[in-house]
């Protein structure tokens, strides 16, 4: 992004970083000649800001933009957006509160107060827009008869499970009802009281492994190596899907010639469901609870990173790796899952609700793997702001993530809890640094 202030709102966004080796890759850069009518906002002062705004707006609406490093380099040779443009960008897409947040941070870091306040006030004519209205939709998708689906390749559905038989029963029942039939289910059961007989009630091809160690990413890697399927579909044990779920993942890969179909996850608790989940677009994250990946991806960039065992964001790390190597990932609204996010079993037993919400006081915060991820892939300004925003917005229970009022409370609690937060952050950074120093890299898939 040409707008540097995106680090105050979306610091961990994949498209903030550029792939090193891929010739063409998903981006939010757009050539001036390719901008549709009505997408150049002349209120921005600089041409670079007008182009960056148009590209970002188009990307949000589902335009599948692709760029080369040379094309991006040419655009970045233009004079950069002005300070007023930067604040205007924040107001347009996130509103005045986030522009004020950026101003506050910049004043606390000793930026010129006169220039900052003048630019901030000069951006007041920008009001927040709904950038997700009237998205770009390819109407031909609905009538597309997928040759890939018709050829019926073997799909490997991979499910690690831990102490969730009550919910796993519904998961496997949903798979019994699938319209697409050529699939096998690989269950890696890590439950304390393993129950082999539980699986006999289902009329689908289930291969069950009793994994003694509670290692989520090892389980997924073992499943990948155990199946010959060319299409690997990752699923969580507390989810519900409709009967066309598998078929729609295959159809998406076929229609868009993509490497990853990232099904949307509709959480029953937590954050609001984004408006962008209703249409196809570049996926900006990898969700290992609902994603189909072509086998060749693991052959080229490796399996999941097992340093994330017992921690969080192992799927985020894989998503960064896939993006940086030029693999295309499509956010797929036609293959949704309802994520129940139950309060027991699974990663809940590993001591956290999410990457920034440990269950115990003085436990490392964020989970060390989060710092490992951000330090490994983000620039220093993005890394610092990703940590700051994550910590500021995580001081209320997970169930209140959808409440704007509670998020305001969370920000206020950051100051009150700062002594504890600093201790938690220090502990997390020490562990993360050991992970970084280990030099371990994911194993390449051989077969």
C-alpha positions as CSV (number, residue, x, y, z in Angstrom):
1,X,0.0,0.0,0.0
2,X,1.2,3.5,-0.8
3,X,-0.8,4.8,2.2
4,X,1.6,4.4,5.2
5,X,-1.2,5.1,7.7
6,X,-2.7,1.7,7.0
7,X,-0.3,0.6,9.7
8,X,-2.6,2.2,12.2
9,X,-5.7,0.1,11.1
10,X,-4.6,-3.0,9.2
11,X,-0.9,-3.6,10.1
12,X,-1.1,-7.4,9.7
13,X,-2.8,-7.3,6.3
14,X,-1.1,-9.7,3.9
15,X,-1.2,-7.2,1.0
16,X,1.0,-4.8,3.0
17,X,4.0,-6.9,2.1
18,X,5.3,-7.9,-1.3
19,X,6.2,-11.4,-2.5
20,X,9.9,-11.8,-3.1
21,X,9.9,-14.2,-6.0
22,X,6.5,-14.3,-7.7
23,X,6.2,-12.6,-11.1
24,X,2.5,-11.8,-10.6
25,X,0.6,-11.8,-7.3
26,X,-2.5,-10.6,-5.6
27,X,-2.4,-6.9,-4.8
28,X,-4.3,-3.7,-4.4
29,X,-2.3,-1.7,-6.9
30,X,-4.1,-0.6,-10.1
31,X,-2.9,1.1,-13.3
32,X,-4.6,4.4,-14.0
33,X,-5.8,3.1,-17.4
34,X,-7.6,0.2,-15.6
35,X,-9.6,2.2,-13.1
36,X,-13.3,2.1,-13.8
37,X,-15.3,5.3,-14.0
38,X,-16.2,6.8,-10.7
39,X,-13.3,5.3,-8.7
40,X,-10.8,8.2,-8.8
41,X,-11.4,10.4,-5.8
42,X,-10.1,13.8,-6.8
43,X,-10.4,15.1,-3.2
44,X,-7.0,13.5,-2.5
45,X,-4.3,16.0,-3.2
46,X,-1.7,13.8,-4.8
47,X,-1.9,11.5,-7.8
48,X,-0.3,8.6,-5.9
49,X,-3.0,8.9,-3.2
50,X,-5.7,8.9,-5.9
51,X,-4.3,5.7,-7.4
52,X,-3.7,4.0,-4.1
53,X,-7.3,4.9,-3.0
54,X,-8.8,3.5,-6.2
55,X,-6.8,0.3,-5.9
56,X,-7.7,-0.2,-2.3
57,X,-11.4,0.5,-2.9
58,X,-11.5,-1.9,-5.9
59,X,-9.8,-4.6,-3.8
60,X,-12.3,-4.2,-1.0
61,X,-15.1,-4.6,-3.6
62,X,-13.7,-7.9,-4.9
63,X,-11.8,-6.8,-7.9
64,X,-9.1,-9.4,-8.3
65,X,-6.1,-7.1,-9.0
66,X,-2.7,-8.6,-9.8
67,X,0.6,-6.8,-10.1
68,X,4.3,-7.4,-10.7
69,X,7.0,-5.8,-8.5
70,X,8.0,-3.7,-11.5
71,X,4.5,-2.2,-11.8
72,X,4.4,-1.4,-8.1
73,X,7.9,0.1,-8.3
74,X,6.8,2.5,-11.0
75,X,3.8,3.6,-9.0
76,X,5.9,4.1,-5.9
77,X,8.2,6.5,-7.9
78,X,5.4,9.1,-7.8
79,X,5.5,11.7,-5.1
80,X,4.0,10.0,-2.0
81,X,0.6,10.9,-0.5
82,X,0.5,14.1,1.6
83,X,0.0,14.0,5.3
84,X,-3.6,15.3,4.7
85,X,-4.1,12.4,2.2
86,X,-3.0,9.9,4.9
87,X,-5.6,11.2,7.4
88,X,-8.2,11.4,4.7
89,X,-7.6,7.7,3.8
90,X,-8.3,6.7,7.4
91,X,-11.4,8.8,7.7
92,X,-12.8,7.4,4.4
93,X,-12.5,3.7,5.3
94,X,-12.4,3.6,9.1
95,X,-13.9,6.8,10.3
96,X,-12.9,9.7,12.5
97,X,-12.1,7.6,15.6
98,X,-9.3,5.8,13.8
99,X,-8.0,9.0,12.4
100,X,-7.9,10.4,15.9
101,X,-6.2,7.3,17.1
102,X,-3.5,7.8,14.5
103,X,-3.1,11.4,15.4
104,X,-2.8,10.5,19.1
105,X,-0.1,7.9,18.4
106,X,1.9,10.3,16.2
107,X,1.8,13.1,18.8
108,X,3.0,10.7,21.5
109,X,5.9,9.7,19.2
110,X,7.0,13.4,18.9
111,X,5.8,14.1,15.3
112,X,5.5,17.8,14.5
113,X,2.2,18.7,16.3
114,X,1.4,21.7,14.1
115,X,1.7,19.7,10.9
116,X,-0.2,16.7,12.3
117,X,-3.1,18.7,13.7
118,X,-3.3,20.9,10.6
119,X,-3.5,17.8,8.3
120,X,-5.9,16.0,10.6
121,X,-8.3,19.0,10.6
122,X,-7.9,19.4,6.8
123,X,-9.2,15.9,6.3
124,X,-12.6,16.6,8.0
125,X,-14.5,16.7,4.7
126,X,-14.0,12.9,4.3
127,X,-16.8,10.9,5.8
128,X,-16.7,7.2,6.2
129,X,-18.1,5.2,3.3
130,X,-19.4,1.7,3.0
131,X,-16.8,0.3,0.7
132,X,-18.5,-3.1,0.4
133,X,-21.6,-1.9,-1.3
134,X,-22.1,-3.0,-5.0
135,X,-19.2,-5.4,-5.1
136,X,-17.8,-6.8,-8.3
137,X,-19.6,-10.1,-9.0
138,X,-18.9,-12.4,-11.9
139,X,-22.4,-13.5,-12.9
140,X,-21.0,-16.4,-14.9
141,X,-20.0,-18.3,-11.7
142,X,-23.6,-19.3,-11.0
143,X,-24.0,-21.1,-14.3
144,X,-20.4,-22.5,-14.4
145,X,-20.4,-26.3,-14.8
146,X,-17.1,-27.2,-13.2
147,X,-15.1,-29.8,-15.2
148,X,-13.1,-30.4,-12.0
149,X,-16.2,-31.3,-10.0
150,X,-17.4,-33.5,-12.9
151,X,-14.1,-35.4,-12.9
152,X,-14.6,-36.2,-9.2
153,X,-11.0,-36.2,-7.8
154,X,-10.4,-37.6,-4.4
155,X,-10.7,-35.0,-1.6
156,X,-9.1,-35.5,1.8
157,X,-11.1,-33.9,4.6
158,X,-8.7,-33.4,7.5
159,X,-10.1,-33.0,11.0
160,X,-8.0,-32.9,14.2
161,X,-10.1,-33.3,17.3
162,X,-9.6,-33.0,21.0
163,X,-12.3,-33.9,23.6
164,X,-15.3,-32.8,21.4
165,X,-17.2,-35.9,20.5
166,X,-20.6,-34.1,21.1
167,X,-19.7,-31.6,18.4
168,X,-17.8,-34.0,16.2
169,X,-20.9,-36.1,15.8
170,X,-22.7,-33.2,14.0
171,X,-19.5,-32.5,11.9
172,X,-19.4,-36.0,10.6
173,X,-23.1,-36.1,10.0
174,X,-22.8,-33.0,7.8
175,X,-20.2,-34.8,5.8
176,X,-22.5,-37.8,5.4
177,X,-25.0,-35.5,3.6
178,X,-22.5,-34.0,1.1
179,X,-23.6,-33.9,-2.5
180,X,-20.0,-34.6,-3.6
181,X,-19.2,-38.2,-2.8
182,X,-15.5,-38.9,-3.6
183,X,-13.8,-38.0,-0.4
184,X,-12.2,-39.6,2.6
185,X,-12.2,-38.2,6.1
186,X,-8.9,-38.3,8.1
187,X,-9.6,-37.8,11.8
188,X,-6.6,-37.3,14.1
189,X,-8.2,-37.9,17.5
190,X,-6.2,-36.6,20.5
191,X,-9.0,-36.9,23.0
192,X,-8.2,-38.0,26.6
193,X,-10.7,-40.9,26.5
194,X,-10.3,-42.1,22.9
195,X,-13.4,-43.8,21.7
196,X,-12.9,-45.9,18.5
197,X,-16.5,-47.2,18.6
198,X,-17.8,-43.6,18.2
199,X,-16.9,-43.7,14.5
200,X,-18.8,-46.8,13.7
201,X,-22.1,-45.0,13.5
202,X,-21.2,-43.0,10.3
203,X,-21.6,-44.2,6.7
204,X,-18.7,-42.5,5.1
205,X,-15.0,-43.4,4.6
206,X,-13.4,-42.4,7.9
207,X,-9.7,-43.1,8.6
208,X,-9.2,-42.6,12.3
209,X,-5.8,-42.1,14.0
210,X,-5.4,-42.0,17.7
211,X,-2.7,-39.4,18.3
212,X,-1.4,-39.6,21.8
213,X,0.3,-36.1,21.8
214,X,-2.0,-33.1,21.7
215,X,-0.3,-31.4,18.8
216,X,-2.6,-29.7,16.4
217,X,-0.2,-28.8,13.6
218,X,1.6,-32.2,13.8
219,X,-1.9,-33.8,13.4
220,X,-2.6,-31.8,10.2
221,X,0.8,-32.5,8.8
222,X,0.5,-36.2,9.5
223,X,-2.9,-36.3,7.8
224,X,-1.5,-34.5,4.7
225,X,1.3,-37.2,4.5
226,X,-1.1,-40.0,5.0
227,X,-3.5,-39.3,2.2
228,X,-2.9,-39.4,-1.6
229,X,-5.6,-36.9,-2.3
230,X,-4.6,-33.9,-4.5
231,X,-7.2,-31.7,-2.8
232,X,-6.9,-31.2,0.9
233,X,-9.8,-29.8,2.8
234,X,-9.1,-28.6,6.4
235,X,-12.0,-28.6,8.8
236,X,-12.5,-27.9,12.5
237,X,-14.3,-30.2,14.9
238,X,-16.8,-27.5,16.1
239,X,-18.3,-26.5,12.8
240,X,-21.4,-27.0,10.7
241,X,-21.6,-26.9,6.8
242,X,-24.3,-27.5,4.2
243,X,-24.5,-30.3,1.7
244,X,-22.7,-28.5,-1.1
245,X,-19.7,-27.5,0.9
246,X,-17.1,-29.8,-0.7
247,X,-18.4,-29.3,-4.2
248,X,-18.3,-25.5,-3.8
249,X,-14.7,-25.5,-2.7
250,X,-13.7,-27.5,-5.8
251,X,-15.8,-25.3,-8.1
252,X,-14.1,-22.1,-6.7
253,X,-10.6,-23.6,-7.4
254,X,-11.7,-24.5,-10.9
255,X,-13.4,-21.2,-11.8
256,X,-10.7,-18.9,-10.6
257,X,-7.8,-21.3,-11.3
258,X,-6.8,-20.7,-7.7
259,X,-4.5,-22.7,-5.4
260,X,-6.5,-22.2,-2.2
261,X,-10.3,-21.9,-1.7
262,X,-10.7,-20.0,1.7
263,X,-14.2,-20.7,2.8
264,X,-15.7,-18.0,5.0
265,X,-16.2,-18.7,8.7
266,X,-19.4,-17.4,10.3
267,X,-18.6,-17.2,14.0
268,X,-21.4,-17.7,16.4
269,X,-19.6,-15.6,19.0
270,X,-17.0,-12.9,18.8
271,X,-16.5,-10.3,16.0
272,X,-19.2,-9.2,13.6
273,X,-19.4,-11.0,10.3
274,X,-17.7,-8.8,7.7
275,X,-19.8,-7.6,4.8
276,X,-17.0,-8.8,2.4
277,X,-17.8,-12.4,3.3
278,X,-20.8,-12.2,0.9
279,X,-18.7,-12.2,-2.4
280,X,-15.6,-13.6,-3.9
281,X,-12.4,-11.6,-3.4
282,X,-8.7,-12.1,-2.6
283,X,-8.5,-13.9,0.7
284,X,-6.6,-11.9,3.3
285,X,-6.2,-14.7,5.7
286,X,-5.9,-18.5,5.8
287,X,-8.4,-20.3,8.1
288,X,-7.4,-23.9,8.7
289,X,-10.9,-24.6,9.9
290,X,-12.4,-24.2,6.4
291,X,-10.0,-24.2,3.5
292,X,-9.2,-26.4,0.5
293,X,-5.5,-26.4,-0.6
294,X,-4.0,-28.1,-3.7
295,X,-1.4,-30.6,-2.8
296,X,1.3,-29.0,-4.8
297,X,1.3,-26.0,-2.5
298,X,2.7,-28.1,0.4
299,X,5.3,-29.6,-2.0
300,X,6.6,-26.2,-2.8
301,X,6.4,-24.2,0.4
302,X,6.3,-26.9,3.1
303,X,3.8,-28.2,5.6
304,X,2.4,-26.3,8.5
305,X,4.9,-24.9,11.0
306,X,5.0,-27.2,14.0
307,X,6.6,-24.5,16.2
308,X,3.0,-23.4,16.5
309,X,1.9,-26.5,18.3
310,X,0.1,-25.5,21.5
311,X,-0.1,-21.9,20.3
312,X,-2.0,-19.7,17.9
313,X,-1.9,-18.5,14.3
314,X,-0.3,-21.5,12.7
315,X,-2.8,-21.0,9.9
316,X,-1.8,-17.3,9.6
317,X,1.8,-18.3,9.2
318,X,0.9,-20.7,6.4
319,X,-1.2,-17.9,4.8
320,X,1.7,-15.5,4.7
321,X,4.0,-18.1,3.2
322,X,1.5,-19.0,0.5
323,X,0.9,-15.4,-0.4
324,X,4.6,-14.5,-0.5
325,X,5.3,-17.4,-2.8
326,X,2.7,-16.2,-5.3
327,X,-0.1,-18.7,-4.6
328,X,-3.6,-17.4,-5.2
329,X,-6.2,-17.7,-2.5
330,X,-9.8,-16.8,-3.0
331,X,-12.2,-16.0,-0.2
332,X,-15.2,-18.3,-1.0
333,X,-18.7,-17.2,0.2
334,X,-20.3,-20.3,-1.4
335,X,-18.5,-22.6,1.0
336,X,-19.2,-21.2,4.4
337,X,-19.1,-22.9,7.8
338,X,-20.7,-21.9,11.0
339,X,-18.0,-21.9,13.6
340,X,-19.5,-22.6,17.0
341,X,-16.3,-21.6,18.9
342,X,-17.2,-23.9,21.8
343,X,-15.7,-23.1,25.2
344,X,-14.1,-26.5,25.8
345,X,-11.8,-28.9,24.0
346,X,-9.5,-28.1,21.1
347,X,-7.2,-25.1,21.4
348,X,-9.2,-23.9,24.4
349,X,-7.4,-26.5,26.4
350,X,-4.1,-24.9,25.3
351,X,-4.7,-21.9,27.6
352,X,-6.1,-19.1,25.3
353,X,-9.2,-17.9,23.6
354,X,-7.4,-16.4,20.7
355,X,-3.9,-15.0,20.0
356,X,-4.3,-12.1,22.4
357,X,-6.5,-13.6,25.1
358,X,-4.7,-16.0,27.5
359,X,-6.9,-17.6,30.1
360,X,-4.5,-16.8,33.0
361,X,-3.2,-13.6,34.5
362,X,0.5,-13.1,33.8
363,X,0.5,-15.7,31.1
364,X,2.4,-14.5,28.0
365,X,0.3,-11.9,26.0
366,X,0.0,-12.2,23.1
367,X,0.6,-15.9,22.7
368,X,4.4,-16.0,21.8
369,X,3.6,-17.5,18.3
370,X,1.9,-14.2,17.5
371,X,5.0,-12.2,18.0
372,X,7.0,-14.8,16.1
373,X,4.6,-14.4,13.2
374,X,4.7,-10.6,13.1
375,X,8.4,-10.3,13.6
376,X,9.1,-12.9,10.9
377,X,6.9,-11.4,8.2
378,X,6.1,-7.7,8.9
379,X,8.3,-4.6,8.8
380,X,9.1,-3.0,12.1
381,X,6.4,-0.3,11.9
382,X,3.7,-2.9,11.0
383,X,4.9,-5.3,13.7
384,X,4.8,-2.6,16.4
385,X,1.3,-1.5,15.5
386,X,-0.1,-5.0,15.0
387,X,1.0,-5.7,18.6
388,X,-0.3,-2.5,20.0
389,X,-3.7,-2.7,18.4
390,X,-4.1,-6.4,19.3
391,X,-3.3,-5.7,22.9
392,X,-5.5,-2.6,23.1
393,X,-8.6,-4.4,21.8
394,X,-8.2,-7.6,23.7
395,X,-8.8,-6.6,27.3
396,X,-12.4,-7.6,27.4
397,X,-13.8,-11.2,27.2
398,X,-13.9,-12.9,23.7
399,X,-17.7,-12.8,23.7
400,X,-17.7,-9.0,23.7
401,X,-15.5,-8.6,20.5
402,X,-18.6,-7.6,18.6
403,X,-19.5,-4.7,20.9
404,X,-18.1,-1.3,20.0
405,X,-18.8,0.0,23.5
406,X,-16.8,-2.9,25.0
407,X,-13.9,-2.2,22.6
408,X,-13.8,1.3,24.0
409,X,-13.7,-0.2,27.5
410,X,-10.9,-2.4,26.3
411,X,-8.8,0.5,25.2
412,X,-9.3,2.3,28.5
413,X,-8.3,-0.9,30.4
414,X,-5.0,-0.9,28.5
415,X,-3.9,2.0,30.6
416,X,-5.2,0.5,33.9
417,X,-3.7,-2.9,33.2
418,X,-0.4,-1.6,31.8
419,X,1.9,-3.0,34.5
420,X,0.5,-6.5,34.0
421,X,0.4,-6.1,30.2
422,X,4.1,-5.2,30.2
423,X,5.0,-8.3,32.2
424,X,2.9,-10.4,29.9
425,X,4.5,-8.9,26.8
426,X,8.0,-9.3,28.1
427,X,7.4,-13.0,28.8
428,X,5.9,-13.5,25.3
429,X,8.8,-11.7,23.5
430,X,11.4,-13.9,25.3
431,X,9.7,-17.1,24.1
432,X,9.1,-15.8,20.6
433,X,12.7,-14.8,20.2
434,X,13.7,-18.4,21.1
435,X,11.4,-19.6,18.4
436,X,12.9,-17.2,15.9
437,X,16.5,-18.2,16.9
438,X,15.8,-21.9,16.5
439,X,15.9,-21.6,12.7
440,X,13.4,-24.4,12.3
441,X,11.6,-24.5,8.9
442,X,8.5,-26.4,7.9
443,X,9.1,-29.8,6.2
444,X,8.5,-30.1,2.5
445,X,5.9,-32.6,1.4
446,X,7.7,-35.3,-0.6
447,X,5.0,-37.3,-2.2
